[in-house]
Amino acid sequence: MVIILKAVLGIMSAIFGAYYLRDVYKNQNTFSDKPWPGLAATGFFTNFLDTLGIGSFAQQTAIFKIFKMVDDRLIPGTMNVGNTLATVTQAFIFMTAVKVDPVTLVSMSVAAPLGAVLGAGVVAKMPRRNIQLGMGIGLLVVAVTILAGLLKLMPLGGMDIGLTGWKLAVVIVMCFVFGALQTIGVGFYAPCMAMVYTFGMDPKTAFPIMMTATGMLMAAGGSKFIREAAYDRKVAIFLTTAGILGVFLAAFVVKSLPLEVMKWLVCAVVLYTSITMFLSARKEKVPSRS
């Protein structure tokens, strides 16, 4: 079953990659004058942290906002498209390295891209203010989730490597919802970890689950952002190329770090970015109903 999942993920990512790279190549003349070293550093550093389980969307959103790298309307699409191939790389690494129940892994991994397919087409056409509000709310939830873990308020998990019955049904539904939320820039990792911990699974099993599910949902949903031209091509391609390098460094060289301080920093950055999104949305004009 896992071999089939790997094959499906490989085919999906290959089709997505060809479509994505072709679009970038055809539209090179639309690239902005943003300096590439900053874009490459962002892709490398955030995907390095992503591989260690911290996530990348919150940090990227903060960097894009603070340094005005990407228009708010294009942030969700840029992150979903630009991080897809780096996340797929993570998925293949952790599916091999960490043991998890095949039924649980496949069920959660399939539910997430179904949510993304339904969500991406809607988000790509949403007004800037709606995206800002959605990201603000989502990032606030992520910040609270991270804070709960840091304060030991979140359950610490158990030893199970899979779920059955009503627990499995609940996480499948939640993965579908989180897959749709991913398309507005709310990372899948934090809520996935929260589910794994809450239902008593071994915390390590969160890595292959969240990375495989995210890789599949991004490959599925990212194509819609490309079709709608709802992403910054130059920023995305640097997230991809530098991000893959960050993944390999984290997975095979560093492997683990004392991340407590980094998690507090990420929590603060996520909270700050959530507030800035709400403030930006407040300044935007409410779309006319006429």
HELIX and SHEET records of a PDB file:
HELIX    1   1 VAL A    2  LYS A   26  1                                  25    
HELIX    2   2 GLN A   28  THR A   30  5                                   3    
HELIX    3   3 TRP A   36  THR A   51  1                                  16    
HELIX    4   4 PHE A   57  ILE A   66  1                                  10    
HELIX    5   5 ASP A   72  LEU A   74  5                                   3    
HELIX    6   6 ILE A   75  GLY A   82  1                                   8    
HELIX    7   7 THR A   84  ALA A   97  1                                  14    
HELIX    8   8 PRO A  102  VAL A  123  1                                  22    
HELIX    9   9 ARG A  128  LEU A  150  1                                  23    
HELIX   10  10 GLY A  165  GLN A  182  1                                  18    
HELIX   11  11 TYR A  189  THR A  198  1                                  10    
HELIX   12  12 PRO A  203  THR A  205  5                                   3    
HELIX   13  13 ALA A  206  ARG A  227  1                                  22    
HELIX   14  14 ARG A  233  LEU A  249  1                                  17    
HELIX   15  15 ALA A  250  VAL A  254  3                                   5    
HELIX   16  16 GLU A  260  LYS A  283  1                                  24    
END                                                                             
